[in-house]
Amino acid sequence: MILIGIAIIDISLYFIESIKSTKISFINKKSSKVRHFELNHPTGKDIIFLGSSRTFYHISTEVFKSNNIDIYNFGIPGVDFEDYPTLLPLVIDTRPKKVVISIPVNKLYEKLSISSYPSIEEMKYYYDIDKIFFLQSLYQWSINRHLFLQYLEPIFYKIQSFYSKFDSKNNVMHYGVGAITSNYSNLLGCKVFEIKNNGINRQTLKCTNGDGALTGELLNKRDDISSVNLTDLNQDSISFLLRIIKKLTTSADVTIILEPVLHNKYQYDVNHIREVFKGASILDLTNHDITTKEEMWFDAKHLNYKGRVLYSQYLASILSNESHVKE
């Protein structure tokens, strides 16, 4: 009975994901955003941005459009460069002029992570780098076959959101429609199809063009944190990322953005990083001015919608000066 129940849940979640993954909607899951990408046929874009939730919430398609740069925001919450092998064939087939990969600088110095839900393509990368990583990824792949396990966190937040509607102290908006959605669409410059409550005056928004945005400001202000010296690049992480770059550079220019870090505490040698990644341009924004403007941040890792616009405008001004984008 338990196995039958799990099978029914998995089948139901599969159809729910299929229904919600369309040309104008998606859920925060790798396979769903891939489907949105495929249905929108983003061929010949000036730039495709690859990244995690920080790319998803930090890049404004409309800001780039206003600067005559045609982009697709392939940011996916919960993924890092360990998940990119699944995305590479799709990106390469669309023949973008440039691919921009955003990563936090500390990831280059940390042990290579195992993708939460590794694909066959990703397991091949692990196999080539280290057989132990491959076995770990194979184990991770085997235990996460059930969609129910993959959706445990979204299910929890969905239940939490439902019960919060009955909390009189939590007088905030939930999934919005009609005029509310229209107001947010005007605010962000993109058509909003989902509004999720994250507390009083704090919402998570998703747009039909593939963007995300966060409303609200930093709740926990700066704590005094000692600086962290990053000295030795992790060779496994570097090898994995270099394989990705090698694939991409066969058809597009590649830029790696070292993402802004709120009140940056990391000390490192960016010239050493540039030497390692000779096949890609390095844009070091870890200490960008926005890292000291707390009013531009939603939490310790993500910009809010105001910071999103400021950050995208800066990137657009930098990238618009590159000849391959102008062509």
Stockholm file with secondary structure:
# STOCKHOLM 1.0

chainA/1-327         MILIGIAIIDISLYFIESIKSTKISFINKKSSKVRHFELNHPTGKDIIFLGSSRTFYHISTEVFKSNNIDIYNFGIPGVDFEDYPTLLPLVIDTRPKKVVISIPVNKLYEKLSISSYPSIEEMKYYYDIDKIFFLQSLYQWSINRHLFLQYLEPIFYKIQSFYSKFDSKNNVMHYGVGAITSNYSNLLGCKVFEIKNNGINRQTLKCTNGDGALTGELLNKRDDISSVNLTDLNQDSISFLLRIIKKLTTSADVTIILEPVLHNKYQYDVNHIREVFKGASILDLTNHDITTKEEMWFDAKHLNYKGRVLYSQYLASILSNESHVKE
#=GR chainA/1-327 SS CHHHHHHHHHHHHHHHHHHHCSSSCCCSSHHHHHHHHHHHCCTTCSEEEEESHHHHHHCCHHHHHHTTCCEEEEECTTCCGGGHHHHHHHHHHTCCSEEEEEECGGGGTSCCCCCSSCCHHHHHHHHHHCHHHHHHHHHHHHHTCSHHHHTHHHHHHHHHHHHHTTCTTCCCCCSCCHHHHHHHHHHHTSCEEEEEECSTTCEEEEETTSCEEEESCCSSCCCCCCCEECCSCCHHHHHHHHHHHHHHTTTSEEEEEECCCTTCCEECCHHHHHHHTTTSEEEECTTCGGGGCGGGBSSSSCBCHHHHHHHHHHHHHHHTTSHHHHC
#=GC SS_cons         CHHHHHHHHHHHHHHHHHHHCSSSCCCSSHHHHHHHHHHHCCTTCSEEEEESHHHHHHCCHHHHHHTTCCEEEEECTTCCGGGHHHHHHHHHHTCCSEEEEEECGGGGTSCCCCCSSCCHHHHHHHHHHCHHHHHHHHHHHHHTCSHHHHTHHHHHHHHHHHHHTTCTTCCCCCSCCHHHHHHHHHHHTSCEEEEEECSTTCEEEEETTSCEEEESCCSSCCCCCCCEECCSCCHHHHHHHHHHHHHHTTTSEEEEEECCCTTCCEECCHHHHHHHTTTSEEEECTTCGGGGCGGGBSSSSCBCHHHHHHHHHHHHHHHTTSHHHHC
//
